[in-house]
């Protein structure tokens, strides 16, 4: 553990010391000139050209947004920065070619690696309980490193475009790699500010309560995984998942994993866990609404969690295996008005607004995905600030795996994803808020195989055995190969010494027998009455 933490600290100080060298990607779309020109087409440092055009990576292109109608849930227009994303901020961005990705086309698409993004590789996400001790420790150290390292590539908006005087007064702030994702989850689900203290529209969410819930969180996890790989240089890193089916309590709430309960305060994390020192952000939405401001990433207190001490009438129990199977049997992705009132909708039932037993929408209860958030009874129980708790990642990775099971079982065509009349932000052609580079919802209504990753428990039996049982032991052996080699050499030396001693002893014994004059050779099997044995074992 000490070795891993030392490595993490070394990486941390390396990044902090050389952080300025990363300013070849200096959050290039947050300056006044860019905001007023609305042209977010940075230079790729690899060849010094806009969007890496000289290397054929991409080119600057006008952003074309979909004009198909949204549902009636948001009756306003031109009052929120997220409408017709990203046109309020940018109307030109990099359009990347081939397997390239990124706001400057300097990175590889999900599932591709190498200098020219030509290497195709499938990563395996594994059950956190199937990870070796060192893998778990490495995962936790990566989380903590991300929490304490300023993102070299991204900043967060601390005001609306109007508050920025239409771009002439930029309002952005530094943010850590981990908290960037907390802020993104807040920003995509925050209420719309309609003007004036407390004047908001709450029935709006660009990543929940409709069709984009599953594709948005799929890209969110992929992007999070991608940023951790960049931060640590460990491009084999994958997000683990927590299979919570039939769980009776928070199995991951132990100090060796995501932190146990503090003996001094049941709402806090155990002091023995690194997460006890974490500070949350974006956890006070009512205050932001009253002050008509955005979350600015400032620390707002400790991470809170009190699993199991929640409202039992709202969440009677955690989901069972039977619940998951019932959800998977639903054949329609979206139905009706495509919001929390949808019946027999796979998305709405998995999200937790409908009963897994009947598929019918319910009120007053939080089921499936929602039940885990409420069960945690703390920071994770508020939608906007839920990503503060790192259990969020494990939970949503498993939700994503259920989505993947449904896709494989029913193999729906792209046309099954709604193209029109879904709540704002959820139609097929809508760009996901607040991602730059841009991702369309419908483009991620497809199998993980196309995105370069897989879940261990969805592999065929032989592959699963390798991933969940053989691979961890091989990796552990690889980590201690030096010790094993030294032990092997030492063992060989000792064996050699013993063999030499035995050989010398045997030769002396033979000489003594020859000297006795009988000339009798020693038999292979010894049946000497003197030695009291009729077996080769004694001689051996």
ZAMARGU-4260 file (C-alpha; in steps of 0.2 Angstrom, whole numbers, plus 5000, padded with zeros to 4 digits):
<rodrens>
0) 5000/5000/5000 | 5014/5012/5005 | 5023/5008/4988 | 5007/5012/4978 | 5003/5028/4988
5) 5022/5033/4985 | 5019/5030/4966 | 5003/5041/4966 | 5012/5055/4975 | 5026/5054/4963
10) 5014/5056/4948 | 5005/5070/4957 | 5021/5080/4960 | 5026/5076/4942 | 5010/5083/4935
15) 5011/5098/4947 | 5029/5102/4943 | 5027/5100/4924 | 5009/5107/4923 | 5013/5122/4913
20) 5021/5111/4899 | 5003/5104/4897 | 4997/5122/4893 | 5000/5117/4874 | 4981/5113/4878
25) 4978/5129/4888 | 4959/5127/4890 | 4959/5136/4873 | 4940/5139/4872 | 4938/5150/4887
30) 4945/5166/4882 | 4935/5182/4877 | 4941/5181/4859 | 4935/5163/4857 | 4918/5166/4866
35) 4915/5181/4856 | 4920/5173/4839 | 4911/5157/4845 | 4925/5147/4836 | 4931/5133/4847
40) 4944/5126/4835 | 4961/5124/4845 | 4978/5121/4837 | 4984/5103/4839 | 5002/5105/4846
45) 5007/5089/4837 | 5008/5098/4821 | 5004/5116/4825 | 4988/5117/4814 | 4970/5120/4819
50) 4962/5103/4824 | 4977/5094/4817 | 4972/5097/4799 | 4990/5096/4793 | 4990/5078/4799
55) 4973/5074/4793 | 4966/5073/4810 | 4952/5085/4808 | 4946/5102/4803 | 4936/5116/4809
60) 4917/5115/4805 | 4901/5124/4808 | 4890/5115/4822 | 4873/5109/4815 | 4860/5106/4828
65) 4844/5096/4826 | 4828/5106/4824 | 4816/5092/4827 | 4803/5096/4840 | 4806/5092/4859
70) 4792/5086/4871 | 4781/5099/4881 | 4790/5097/4897 | 4801/5113/4895 | 4789/5126/4888
75) 4803/5140/4887 | 4815/5145/4873 | 4831/5155/4873 | 4832/5156/4892 | 4845/5142/4896
80) 4863/5140/4890 | 4860/5122/4887 | 4847/5124/4874 | 4853/5119/4856 | 4869/5114/4864
85) 4883/5121/4861 | 4877/5136/4850 | 4875/5148/4865 | 4894/5146/4867 | 4901/5140/4851
90) 4895/5138/4833 | 4911/5130/4826 | 4921/5116/4833 | 4934/5103/4828 | 4926/5089/4817
95) 4938/5074/4819 | 4942/5061/4805 | 4945/5042/4807 | 4949/5036/4824 | 4953/5053/4831
100) 4944/5062/4845 | 4946/5077/4857 | 4942/5096/4856 | 4958/5098/4845 | 4957/5080/4838
105) 4973/5076/4847 | 4967/5060/4855 | 4959/5043/4850 | 4941/5038/4850 | 4935/5026/4863
110) 4943/5009/4860 | 4958/5015/4850 | 4976/5018/4855 | 4993/5022/4848 | 5001/5037/4840
115) 4990/5036/4825 | 4975/5029/4834 | 4976/5013/4824 | 4977/5000/4838 | 4961/4992/4842
120) 4959/4985/4860 | 4945/4979/4870 | 4946/4984/4889 | 4938/4973/4902 | 4928/4981/4916
125) 4928/4969/4931 | 4919/4966/4947 | 4928/4976/4961 | 4927/4961/4972 | 4937/4951/4959
130) 4951/4964/4959 | 4967/4959/4968 | 4972/4969/4983 | 4985/4979/4974 | 4972/4983/4960
135) 4960/4989/4973 | 4973/5000/4981 | 4978/5007/4964 | 4960/5011/4960 | 4958/5021/4976
140) 4975/5030/4974 | 4970/5035/4956 | 4953/5042/4963 | 4963/5052/4976 | 4975/5058/4963
145) 4961/5064/4952 | 4953/5073/4967 | 4969/5082/4970 | 4976/5086/4953 | 4970/5102/4943
150) 4964/5097/4926 | 4976/5103/4913 | 4964/5103/4899 | 4947/5108/4906 | 4939/5122/4916
155) 4921/5125/4922 | 4909/5139/4919 | 4905/5149/4935 | 4892/5160/4926 | 4879/5160/4913
160) 4883/5167/4896 | 4872/5182/4900 | 4882/5184/4916 | 4898/5184/4906 | 4891/5199/4896
165) 4888/5188/4881 | 4906/5182/4882 | 4915/5198/4884 | 4919/5194/4903 | 4923/5176/4904
170) 4919/5167/4920 | 4928/5151/4922 | 4938/5142/4936 | 4951/5128/4938 | 4944/5112/4944
175) 4952/5095/4948 | 4951/5080/4937 | 4938/5071/4948 | 4928/5087/4952 | 4926/5091/4934
180) 4915/5076/4932 | 4905/5081/4948 | 4902/5098/4940 | 4897/5090/4924 | 4884/5080/4932
185) 4878/5095/4942 | 4877/5106/4926 | 4868/5094/4915 | 4854/5091/4928 | 4853/5109/4936
190) 4837/5119/4936 | 4835/5132/4922 | 4837/5150/4929 | 4823/5161/4922 | 4828/5177/4929
195) 4827/5184/4947 | 4831/5175/4963 | 4823/5158/4965 | 4814/5160/4948 | 4818/5143/4941
200) 4811/5129/4930 | 4814/5112/4939 | 4806/5100/4926 | 4822/5100/4915 | 4836/5088/4915
205) 4847/5084/4900 | 4854/5067/4907 | 4840/5060/4917 | 4821/5055/4916 | 4821/5052/4898
210) 4829/5042/4883 | 4847/5050/4885 | 4849/5043/4903 | 4858/5028/4897 | 4868/5034/4882
215) 4873/5050/4892 | 4880/5041/4907 | 4889/5028/4895 | 4899/5042/4887 | 4901/5050/4904
220) 4910/5035/4911 | 4920/5032/4895 | 4926/5050/4896 | 4930/5048/4915 | 4940/5032/4912
225) 4949/5041/4897 | 4954/5056/4908 | 4961/5044/4922 | 4971/5035/4909 | 4979/5052/4903
230) 4982/5057/4921 | 4991/5042/4927 | 4998/5035/4911 | 4990/5019/4914 | 4981/5015/4898
235) 4976/4998/4905 | 4965/5006/4918 | 4946/5002/4918 | 4932/5006/4929 | 4926/4992/4941
240) 4908/4989/4944 | 4898/4984/4960 | 4886/4970/4956 | 4873/4975/4970 | 4860/4962/4965
245) 4852/4954/4981 | 4864/4964/4992 | 4858/4967/5010 | 4869/4981/5014 | 4883/4992/5006
250) 4896/4979/5003 | 4908/4991/4996 | 4907/5002/5012 | 4923/4996/5020 | 4939/5005/5023
255) 4948/4994/5011 | 4937/5000/4997 | 4925/5015/4997 | 4926/5019/5015 | 4917/5012/5031
260) 4906/5022/5043 | 4914/5033/5055 | 4913/5027/5073 | 4911/5045/5079 | 4897/5051/5067
265) 4887/5039/5056 | 4885/5052/5042 | 4904/5053/5039 | 4917/5041/5032 | 4929/5032/5043
270) 4945/5041/5047 | 4954/5026/5041 | 4948/5029/5023 | 4956/5042/5011 | 4939/5047/5007
275) 4936/5055/5024 | 4946/5070/5019 | 4937/5073/5003 | 4926/5089/5001 | 4911/5089/4991
280) 4906/5103/4978 | 4890/5107/4969 | 4879/5101/4983 | 4868/5116/4987 | 4856/5118/4972
285) 4843/5128/4982 | 4856/5141/4987 | 4862/5143/4969 | 4844/5145/4964 | 4841/5158/4977
290) 4856/5168/4972 | 4854/5165/4954 | 4872/5158/4952 | 4880/5142/4946 | 4891/5130/4956
295) 4909/5137/4956 | 4917/5122/4962 | 4921/5128/4979 | 4922/5115/4994 | 4906/5114/5003
300) 4910/5101/5017 | 4914/5083/5020 | 4908/5068/5010 | 4892/5062/5018 | 4885/5044/5018
305) 4874/5034/5030 | 4869/5019/5020 | 4853/5009/5026 | 4847/5023/5037 | 4835/5030/5023
310) 4816/5031/5021 | 4811/5013/5020 | 4794/5017/5013 | 4803/5025/4998 | 4816/5011/4996
315) 4810/4995/5004 | 4825/4985/4998 | 4839/4985/4986 | 4836/4977/4968 | 4836/4958/4967
320) 4842/4947/4953 | 4823/4944/4949 | 4821/4963/4947 | 4835/4964/4935 | 4828/4950/4924
325) 4811/4958/4924 | 4818/4974/4918 | 4828/4965/4904 | 4812/4957/4898 | 4804/4973/4893
330) 4805/4975/4874 | 4802/4994/4871 | 4816/5006/4875 | 4804/5021/4877 | 4786/5023/4877
335) 4772/5037/4879 | 4779/5054/4884 | 4796/5047/4886 | 4798/5054/4904 | 4796/5048/4922
340) 4778/5043/4918 | 4782/5031/4904 | 4774/5013/4906 | 4783/4997/4900 | 4798/5007/4896
345) 4815/4998/4898 | 4824/5015/4901 | 4811/5022/4914 | 4810/5005/4923 | 4829/5003/4924
350) 4831/5021/4930 | 4819/5018/4944 | 4803/5027/4940 | 4793/5012/4936 | 4790/4995/4945
355) 4802/4981/4939 | 4788/4969/4943 | 4774/4977/4932 | 4784/4990/4921 | 4771/5003/4927
360) 4776/5020/4933 | 4775/5023/4951 | 4775/5038/4963 | 4783/5039/4980 | 4795/5026/4977
365) 4813/5025/4971 | 4817/5008/4962 | 4831/5000/4953 | 4845/5014/4949 | 4836/5027/4959
370) 4836/5015/4975 | 4855/5014/4976 | 4856/5033/4977 | 4842/5035/4990 | 4849/5020/5000
375) 4866/5029/5002 | 4858/5042/5012 | 4870/5056/5009 | 4879/5065/4996 | 4874/5052/4983
380) 4856/5055/4986 | 4855/5072/4978 | 4854/5071/4959 | 4865/5086/4955 | 4879/5082/4968
385) 4878/5063/4968 | 4895/5061/4958 | 4904/5067/4974 | 4903/5050/4981 | 4915/5038/4971
390) 4902/5024/4974 | 4893/5033/4960 | 4906/5026/4947 | 4904/5008/4953 | 4885/5009/4953
395) 4883/5017/4936 | 4896/5005/4928 | 4884/4991/4933 | 4869/5000/4927 | 4878/5002/4910
400) 4881/4983/4910 | 4862/4980/4912 | 4859/4992/4897 | 4872/4982/4888 | 4863/4966/4892
405) 4847/4973/4885 | 4855/4979/4869 | 4862/4961/4866 | 4846/4952/4870 | 4834/4963/4860
410) 4846/4970/4847 | 4836/4986/4843 | 4839/4996/4827 | 4844/5014/4829 | 4827/5019/4824
415) 4821/5012/4841 | 4829/5027/4849 | 4817/5042/4849 | 4821/5055/4836 | 4808/5068/4841
420) 4796/5074/4855 | 4807/5067/4869 | 4810/5080/4883 | 4823/5093/4879 | 4841/5086/4877
425) 4835/5068/4874 | 4831/5067/4855 | 4843/5056/4845 | 4851/5071/4836 | 4854/5082/4852
430) 4872/5084/4857 | 4875/5079/4875 | 4877/5093/4888 | 4890/5099/4892 | 4903/5089/4882
435) 4916/5097/4871 | 4920/5088/4860 | 4902/5084/4854 | 4893/5068/4856 | 4875/5064/4849
440) 4864/5054/4860 | 4859/5041/4847 | 4877/5037/4842 | 4879/5028/4859 | 4863/5018/4857
445) 4875/5003/4853 | 4885/4989/4860 | 4900/4991/4871 | 4909/4980/4858 | 4909/4995/4846
450) 4916/5006/4859 | 4931/4995/4864 | 4926/4988/4881 | 4917/4973/4889 | 4910/4968/4906
455) 4919/4952/4914 | 4902/4944/4919 | 4895/4945/4901 | 4910/4936/4894 | 4908/4918/4888
460) 4912/4905/4903 | 4930/4902/4897 | 4934/4920/4895 | 4926/4925/4911 | 4936/4912/4920
465) 4952/4920/4913 | 4947/4937/4918 | 4940/4934/4935 | 4951/4921/4942 | 4967/4918/4932
470) 4971/4935/4926 | 4971/4943/4944 | 4983/4929/4950 | 4994/4931/4935 | 4995/4950/4938
475) 4999/4947/4956 | 5013/4935/4951 | 5019/4948/4939 | 5020/4961/4953 | 5031/4950/4964
480) 5041/4942/4950 | 5057/4949/4957 | 5054/4940/4974 | 5049/4924/4965 | 5065/4925/4954
485) 5076/4928/4969 | 5067/4914/4979 | 5070/4902/4964 | 5088/4906/4963 | 5090/4904/4982
490) 5081/4888/4981 | 5092/4881/4967 | 5108/4886/4976 | 5102/4877/4992 | 5097/4862/4982
495) 5114/4862/4973 | 5123/4863/4990 | 5112/4848/4997 | 5115/4838/4981 | 5134/4841/4983
500) 5134/4836/5001 | 5124/4820/4997 | 5135/4816/4982 | 5151/4818/4992 | 5143/4807/5006
505) 5138/4793/4994 | 5155/4793/4986 | 5164/4791/5003 | 5151/4777/5007 | 5155/4768/4991
510) 5174/4769/4994 | 5172/4762/5012 | 5162/4747/5005 | 5175/4744/4991 | 5188/4744/5004
515) 5179/4730/5014 | 5184/4718/5000 | 5167/4709/4996 | 5165/4718/4980 | 5146/4718/4981
520) 5137/4732/4972 | 5123/4742/4981 | 5106/4736/4975 | 5093/4748/4968 | 5080/4743/4980
525) 5086/4741/4998 | 5078/4727/5009 | 5091/4728/5023 | 5084/4720/5039 | 5096/4732/5048
530) 5088/4747/5041 | 5070/4740/5044 | 5063/4744/5027 | 5057/4736/5012 | 5055/4752/5002
535) 5064/4763/4990 | 5057/4778/5000 | 5071/4777/5013 | 5085/4776/5001 | 5077/4791/4991
</rodrens>
